[in-house]
């Protein structure tokens, strides 16, 4: 740029010298000088007064006017040097006035152009920022997940439509407020705690909680938060998004329930029974108390199932499950471990006589007739009782002992209860 300016300056001086050399007439030189100054003034005034949105037009006009001024002054200097008597024709005060006016006008023109250029650049930058702002809002609104940005004071500064829809409020009702101000409950306090942790540590945070939605229900959500760092490297806020995982939690709960419960009776299944028994044995050992399990096998169930069908058999099993649940304490656990076999886990009993009473109560309850798909079904129950730690000290051995006692009850006439002893033979 500097080289180009010097080249234009040299060209202006050279052209001025050539003009003076080929125009030897004094009057022509005087008129040429005046004409150049007038043209320069006219262009500068036009550049100042004209409103243009193209900066290049300003640059071209003002550059041309500057060259005219340089050429005019060069013509004057060269003409006076060649014709000293021209100085008497061109009065000093007129030269000074014209020259000063030209400089002032040129300066004003360049200042005006610079101001308009800065204004145009600022408007362009503002338009660009506004465009980016609208684009970002449109982009965020297109995201189906609720997204938000909070400043250092944990006040919402940017949210998308999904976030506003979740809360059932407009953006204007949310922007500028904290979560605690919008929803003053425990979930908001938890959110504020994680926000502060994110700002302080600068590390991403991920957690699950419940959140009140606009439908009036509390949904399970998973929240991801990250610290927002500006161009200077300062932590200025928190950005985050959350996902509604209610359906996933319900599905997981169903899977867990099916994995731990019998589908026919709804009672805990074999997996849950052994987990509960293992835990109960550990507690009994720690607190030095006894527990017992009652192993129950239905008498005559196979005949009912074969005679009236599996549907009638399932109905009978559901009835047995309900009767077992009603006949035991809330602290005890009834489970179906397969087929027509059930187990009852009794913790912290006082005396074996109490176990005998419970077993007889179960035998009586299970022997009562019940309707099964249009038929009246009746079955009995053979019950084997094993004690911890007297009969066995591990879950598997304790169940095996109770099963052996149940087999002995069947051999003794069915529909009765029998305690395990070491002289019994396993089936």
C-alpha positions as CSV (number, residue, x, y, z in Angstrom):
1,X,0.0,0.0,0.0
2,X,2.9,2.4,0.8
3,X,4.6,1.6,-2.4
4,X,1.4,2.3,-4.4
5,X,1.0,5.6,-2.6
6,X,4.6,6.7,-3.4
7,X,4.1,5.6,-7.0
8,X,0.9,7.7,-7.3
9,X,2.7,10.7,-5.6
10,X,5.6,10.5,-8.1
11,X,3.1,10.1,-11.0
12,X,1.3,13.3,-9.8
13,X,4.5,15.3,-9.6
14,X,5.7,14.0,-13.0
15,X,2.4,14.8,-14.6
16,X,2.5,18.3,-13.1
17,X,6.0,18.9,-14.5
18,X,4.9,17.6,-17.9
19,X,1.8,19.8,-17.8
20,X,3.9,22.9,-17.0
21,X,6.4,22.0,-19.6
22,X,3.9,21.6,-22.5
23,X,1.8,24.7,-21.3
24,X,4.3,27.6,-21.3
25,X,1.6,30.3,-21.3
26,X,1.3,32.1,-18.0
27,X,-2.4,32.7,-18.2
28,X,-3.1,29.0,-19.1
29,X,-1.1,27.9,-16.0
30,X,-3.0,30.4,-13.8
31,X,-6.3,29.1,-15.1
32,X,-5.2,25.4,-14.9
33,X,-4.2,25.9,-11.2
34,X,-7.5,27.5,-10.4
35,X,-9.5,24.8,-12.3
36,X,-7.7,22.0,-10.5
37,X,-8.4,23.6,-7.1
38,X,-12.1,24.1,-8.0
39,X,-12.4,20.5,-9.2
40,X,-10.7,19.3,-6.0
41,X,-13.0,21.4,-3.8
42,X,-16.1,20.2,-5.8
43,X,-15.2,16.5,-5.4
44,X,-14.4,16.9,-1.7
45,X,-17.7,18.7,-1.1
46,X,-19.6,16.1,-3.1
47,X,-17.9,13.3,-1.1
48,X,-18.9,15.0,2.2
49,X,-22.5,15.8,1.3
50,X,-23.3,12.6,-0.7
51,X,-24.6,9.7,1.4
52,X,-23.4,6.4,-0.1
53,X,-23.5,2.9,1.3
54,X,-20.5,1.7,-0.8
55,X,-17.2,2.5,0.9
56,X,-15.2,2.0,-2.3
57,X,-17.0,5.0,-3.8
58,X,-15.7,7.2,-1.0
59,X,-12.2,5.9,-1.4
60,X,-12.1,6.5,-5.1
61,X,-13.6,10.0,-4.8
62,X,-11.3,11.1,-2.0
63,X,-8.2,9.6,-3.5
64,X,-8.9,11.4,-6.8
65,X,-9.5,14.7,-5.0
66,X,-6.3,14.3,-3.1
67,X,-4.4,13.6,-6.4
68,X,-6.0,16.8,-7.9
69,X,-4.8,18.8,-4.9
70,X,-1.2,17.4,-5.2
71,X,-1.2,18.1,-8.9
72,X,-2.5,21.7,-8.4
73,X,0.1,22.5,-5.8
74,X,2.8,20.9,-8.0
75,X,1.7,23.0,-10.9
76,X,1.8,26.1,-8.8
77,X,5.3,25.4,-7.5
78,X,6.7,24.4,-10.8
79,X,5.1,27.3,-12.6
80,X,6.4,29.9,-10.1
81,X,9.9,28.3,-10.3
82,X,9.8,28.6,-14.1
83,X,8.0,32.0,-14.2
84,X,8.9,34.0,-11.1
85,X,6.7,36.9,-12.2
86,X,3.6,34.6,-11.8
87,X,3.8,35.3,-8.1
88,X,2.7,38.9,-8.8
89,X,-0.3,37.7,-10.7
90,X,-1.4,35.1,-8.1
91,X,-1.9,37.1,-4.9
92,X,-0.6,35.4,-1.8
93,X,-3.8,35.8,0.2
94,X,-5.9,34.2,-2.5
95,X,-3.4,31.3,-2.8
96,X,-3.4,30.8,1.0
97,X,-7.2,30.9,1.2
98,X,-7.7,28.5,-1.7
99,X,-5.0,26.2,-0.4
100,X,-6.3,26.2,3.2
101,X,-9.9,25.6,2.0
102,X,-8.7,22.7,0.0
103,X,-6.9,21.1,2.9
104,X,-9.8,21.7,5.3
105,X,-12.3,20.3,2.8
106,X,-10.1,17.3,2.0
107,X,-9.6,16.6,5.7
108,X,-13.3,16.9,6.4
109,X,-14.0,14.6,3.5
110,X,-11.6,11.9,4.8
111,X,-12.9,12.3,8.3
112,X,-16.5,12.0,7.1
113,X,-15.5,8.9,5.0
114,X,-13.7,7.3,7.9
115,X,-16.7,7.9,10.2
116,X,-19.1,6.4,7.7
117,X,-16.8,3.5,7.1
118,X,-16.7,2.8,10.9
119,X,-20.4,3.1,11.0
120,X,-20.9,0.8,8.1
121,X,-18.5,-1.8,9.6
122,X,-20.3,-1.5,13.0
123,X,-23.7,-2.0,11.3
124,X,-22.3,-4.9,9.3
125,X,-21.0,-6.4,12.5
126,X,-24.3,-5.8,14.3
127,X,-26.2,-7.4,11.5
128,X,-23.9,-10.4,11.6
129,X,-24.3,-10.8,15.3
130,X,-28.0,-10.4,15.0
131,X,-28.0,-13.0,12.2
132,X,-25.9,-15.4,14.4
133,X,-28.3,-14.8,17.3
134,X,-31.4,-15.6,15.3
135,X,-29.7,-18.6,13.8
136,X,-28.6,-19.9,17.2
137,X,-32.1,-19.4,18.6
138,X,-33.6,-21.2,15.6
139,X,-31.0,-24.0,15.9
140,X,-31.7,-24.4,19.7
141,X,-35.5,-24.4,19.1
142,X,-35.1,-27.2,16.6
143,X,-33.5,-29.4,19.2
144,X,-36.1,-31.6,20.9
145,X,-34.2,-31.9,24.1
146,X,-34.6,-29.1,26.7
147,X,-31.4,-26.9,26.5
148,X,-30.4,-23.9,28.7
149,X,-27.7,-21.5,29.5
150,X,-27.2,-19.8,32.9
151,X,-24.8,-17.0,33.8
152,X,-22.5,-16.8,36.8
153,X,-25.4,-15.8,39.0
154,X,-27.2,-19.0,37.9
155,X,-29.9,-17.0,36.1
156,X,-31.3,-18.3,32.8
157,X,-30.0,-16.3,29.8
158,X,-30.9,-18.7,26.9
159,X,-33.4,-21.5,26.7
160,X,-35.1,-23.3,23.8
161,X,-38.7,-24.0,23.1
162,X,-38.5,-27.5,24.5
163,X,-37.3,-26.2,27.8
164,X,-40.1,-23.6,28.0
165,X,-42.7,-26.2,27.0
166,X,-41.5,-28.6,29.8
167,X,-42.1,-25.9,32.4
168,X,-45.3,-24.7,30.8
169,X,-44.1,-21.1,30.7
170,X,-43.0,-18.6,28.1
171,X,-39.4,-17.7,27.5
172,X,-40.0,-14.2,28.9
173,X,-41.2,-15.7,32.2
174,X,-38.0,-17.8,32.6
175,X,-35.2,-15.6,31.2
176,X,-33.5,-13.7,34.0
177,X,-34.7,-15.9,36.8
178,X,-33.0,-18.7,38.8
179,X,-34.4,-22.3,39.0
180,X,-35.2,-21.7,42.7
181,X,-37.3,-18.7,41.8
182,X,-39.2,-20.6,39.2
183,X,-39.6,-23.9,41.0
184,X,-38.8,-23.6,44.7
185,X,-38.5,-27.3,45.6
186,X,-35.8,-29.8,46.4
187,X,-35.0,-30.6,42.8
188,X,-34.2,-26.9,42.2
189,X,-31.9,-26.8,45.2
190,X,-30.2,-29.9,43.9
191,X,-29.8,-28.2,40.5
192,X,-28.3,-25.1,42.1
193,X,-25.8,-27.3,44.0
194,X,-24.6,-29.0,40.8
195,X,-24.4,-25.6,39.0
196,X,-22.1,-24.3,41.6
197,X,-20.0,-27.5,41.5
198,X,-19.7,-27.1,37.7
199,X,-18.6,-23.5,37.9
200,X,-16.1,-24.2,40.7
201,X,-14.5,-27.4,39.3
202,X,-14.9,-26.7,35.6
203,X,-15.8,-30.4,35.1
204,X,-18.9,-31.8,33.5
205,X,-21.7,-33.0,35.8
206,X,-24.2,-35.8,35.1
207,X,-26.9,-36.8,37.5
208,X,-30.5,-38.1,37.6
209,X,-33.4,-36.6,39.5
210,X,-37.2,-36.0,39.3
211,X,-38.5,-32.8,37.9
212,X,-42.1,-31.3,37.8
213,X,-43.3,-31.1,34.2
214,X,-46.2,-29.0,32.8
215,X,-48.4,-32.0,32.8
216,X,-48.5,-31.9,36.6
217,X,-46.4,-35.0,37.0
218,X,-42.8,-35.4,38.2
219,X,-40.7,-37.1,35.5
220,X,-37.4,-38.9,35.9
221,X,-34.7,-36.9,34.0
222,X,-31.0,-37.2,33.3
223,X,-29.1,-33.9,33.4
224,X,-25.8,-33.1,31.7
225,X,-24.0,-29.8,32.6
226,X,-20.8,-28.2,31.4
227,X,-19.0,-25.0,32.3
228,X,-19.1,-22.2,29.6
229,X,-15.8,-20.4,29.1
230,X,-15.5,-17.1,27.2
231,X,-12.7,-16.0,25.0
232,X,-10.6,-14.7,27.9
233,X,-10.7,-18.1,29.5
234,X,-13.0,-17.1,32.3
235,X,-15.8,-19.3,33.5
236,X,-18.9,-17.3,32.9
237,X,-21.8,-19.7,33.1
238,X,-23.3,-23.2,32.8
239,X,-24.8,-24.8,29.7
240,X,-26.8,-28.0,30.0
241,X,-29.5,-30.2,28.7
242,X,-31.7,-32.9,30.2
243,X,-33.4,-36.0,28.9
244,X,-36.8,-37.4,30.0
245,X,-35.9,-41.0,31.1
246,X,-39.3,-41.7,32.7
247,X,-40.2,-44.4,30.1
248,X,-36.7,-45.9,30.4
249,X,-37.0,-46.1,34.2
250,X,-40.5,-47.6,34.0
251,X,-39.1,-50.2,31.5
252,X,-36.1,-50.9,33.7
253,X,-38.4,-51.3,36.7
254,X,-40.6,-53.7,34.7
255,X,-37.6,-55.7,33.7
256,X,-36.3,-55.8,37.3
257,X,-39.7,-56.8,38.5
258,X,-40.0,-59.6,36.0
259,X,-36.5,-60.8,36.8
260,X,-37.3,-61.0,40.5
261,X,-41.0,-62.0,40.5
262,X,-43.1,-64.9,39.3
263,X,-45.3,-64.0,36.4
264,X,-48.3,-66.2,37.4
265,X,-48.7,-65.4,41.1
266,X,-46.8,-62.1,41.4
267,X,-44.8,-63.5,44.3
268,X,-41.0,-63.2,44.5
269,X,-39.3,-65.9,42.4
270,X,-36.3,-68.2,43.1
271,X,-33.8,-65.4,42.3
272,X,-35.3,-63.0,44.8
273,X,-35.8,-65.7,47.4
274,X,-32.1,-66.7,47.4
275,X,-31.0,-63.0,47.5
276,X,-33.4,-62.4,50.4
277,X,-32.3,-65.6,52.2
278,X,-28.6,-64.7,51.9
279,X,-29.3,-61.3,53.3
280,X,-31.4,-62.7,56.1
281,X,-28.8,-65.2,57.1
282,X,-26.1,-62.5,57.3
283,X,-28.4,-60.4,59.5
284,X,-29.2,-63.4,61.7
285,X,-25.5,-64.2,62.2
286,X,-24.7,-60.6,63.0
287,X,-27.5,-60.2,65.5
288,X,-27.4,-63.8,66.8
289,X,-31.0,-64.9,66.2
290,X,-32.6,-67.8,64.3
291,X,-34.7,-68.0,61.2
292,X,-36.7,-70.7,59.4
293,X,-37.9,-71.6,56.0
294,X,-41.1,-73.5,55.2
295,X,-40.8,-75.5,51.9
296,X,-44.4,-76.0,50.5
297,X,-45.4,-78.5,47.9
298,X,-49.1,-78.7,46.8
299,X,-50.7,-82.1,47.0
300,X,-52.7,-83.2,44.0
301,X,-51.9,-80.2,41.9
302,X,-50.8,-82.3,38.9
303,X,-54.1,-84.1,38.7
304,X,-56.0,-80.7,38.7
305,X,-53.6,-79.3,36.0
306,X,-54.0,-82.4,33.8
307,X,-57.8,-82.7,34.3
308,X,-58.9,-79.1,33.9
309,X,-56.0,-77.6,31.9
310,X,-53.1,-75.2,32.5
311,X,-55.5,-72.2,32.7
312,X,-57.2,-73.7,35.7
313,X,-53.9,-74.6,37.2
314,X,-52.6,-71.0,36.9
315,X,-55.8,-69.8,38.6
316,X,-55.2,-72.1,41.4
317,X,-51.6,-71.0,41.8
318,X,-52.7,-67.4,41.9
319,X,-55.2,-68.3,44.7
320,X,-52.4,-70.1,46.6
321,X,-50.2,-67.1,46.3
322,X,-52.8,-64.7,47.7
323,X,-53.6,-67.1,50.6
324,X,-49.9,-67.4,51.5
325,X,-49.5,-63.6,51.5
326,X,-52.5,-63.2,53.8
327,X,-51.4,-66.0,56.2
328,X,-47.9,-64.7,57.0
329,X,-46.5,-61.7,58.8
330,X,-45.5,-58.6,56.8
331,X,-41.9,-59.2,57.9
332,X,-42.0,-62.7,56.3
333,X,-41.5,-63.5,52.6
334,X,-43.5,-65.9,50.5
335,X,-42.0,-67.0,47.2
336,X,-42.8,-69.3,44.3
337,X,-39.6,-71.2,43.4
338,X,-41.1,-73.3,40.5
339,X,-44.0,-75.5,39.5
340,X,-46.3,-76.0,42.5
341,X,-43.5,-75.4,45.0
342,X,-43.5,-72.4,47.4
343,X,-41.2,-71.2,50.2
344,X,-41.9,-69.0,53.1
345,X,-39.0,-67.2,54.9
346,X,-39.7,-66.5,58.5
347,X,-37.3,-64.2,60.4
348,X,-36.9,-63.8,64.2
349,X,-39.3,-66.4,65.5
350,X,-39.7,-67.0,69.2
351,X,-40.3,-70.7,69.5
352,X,-40.6,-73.8,67.2
353,X,-44.1,-74.1,68.4
354,X,-44.9,-70.9,66.7
355,X,-43.6,-72.3,63.5
356,X,-45.8,-75.3,63.9
357,X,-48.8,-73.1,64.4
358,X,-48.0,-71.1,61.2
359,X,-47.5,-74.3,59.2
360,X,-50.8,-75.8,60.3
361,X,-52.5,-72.5,59.5
362,X,-51.0,-72.6,56.0
363,X,-52.1,-76.2,55.5
364,X,-55.7,-75.3,56.5
365,X,-55.8,-72.2,54.3
366,X,-54.3,-74.0,51.2
367,X,-56.6,-77.0,51.6
368,X,-59.8,-74.9,51.3
369,X,-61.7,-75.4,48.0
370,X,-61.4,-72.6,45.3
371,X,-63.1,-72.0,42.0
372,X,-60.8,-72.6,38.9
373,X,-62.2,-71.7,35.5
374,X,-65.7,-73.1,36.2
375,X,-64.5,-76.0,38.4
376,X,-64.1,-76.4,42.1
377,X,-60.5,-77.4,42.9
378,X,-59.2,-78.6,46.2
379,X,-55.6,-79.4,47.1
380,X,-53.5,-79.9,50.2
381,X,-50.0,-78.8,51.2
382,X,-47.0,-80.8,52.5
383,X,-44.6,-78.5,54.4
384,X,-41.0,-79.0,55.4
385,X,-39.5,-76.8,58.0
386,X,-35.7,-76.2,58.4
387,X,-34.0,-73.9,60.9
388,X,-31.0,-71.7,60.8
389,X,-28.4,-72.2,62.2
390,X,-29.5,-75.5,63.8
391,X,-30.1,-77.5,60.5
392,X,-27.8,-75.7,58.1
393,X,-25.7,-72.6,57.8
394,X,-25.8,-71.8,54.1
395,X,-28.7,-70.9,51.9
396,X,-28.4,-73.9,49.6
397,X,-28.1,-76.4,52.5
398,X,-31.0,-74.8,54.4
399,X,-33.3,-75.1,51.4
400,X,-32.1,-78.7,50.8
401,X,-33.0,-79.5,54.5
402,X,-36.4,-78.0,54.2
403,X,-37.0,-79.9,50.9
404,X,-36.0,-83.1,52.7
405,X,-38.5,-82.4,55.5
406,X,-41.2,-81.7,53.0
407,X,-40.6,-85.0,51.3
408,X,-40.9,-86.7,54.7
409,X,-44.2,-84.9,55.3
410,X,-45.5,-86.4,52.0
411,X,-44.4,-89.8,53.0
412,X,-46.2,-89.4,56.3
413,X,-49.6,-88.8,54.7
414,X,-49.4,-85.4,53.0
415,X,-51.2,-82.1,54.0
416,X,-49.1,-81.7,57.1
417,X,-45.9,-80.1,58.3
418,X,-42.6,-81.8,59.3
419,X,-39.5,-80.4,60.9
420,X,-36.1,-81.5,59.5
421,X,-33.8,-83.7,61.5
422,X,-30.4,-85.2,60.5
423,X,-31.9,-88.8,60.3
424,X,-34.0,-87.9,57.3
425,X,-32.9,-89.0,53.9
426,X,-33.1,-86.5,51.1
427,X,-35.2,-87.6,48.1
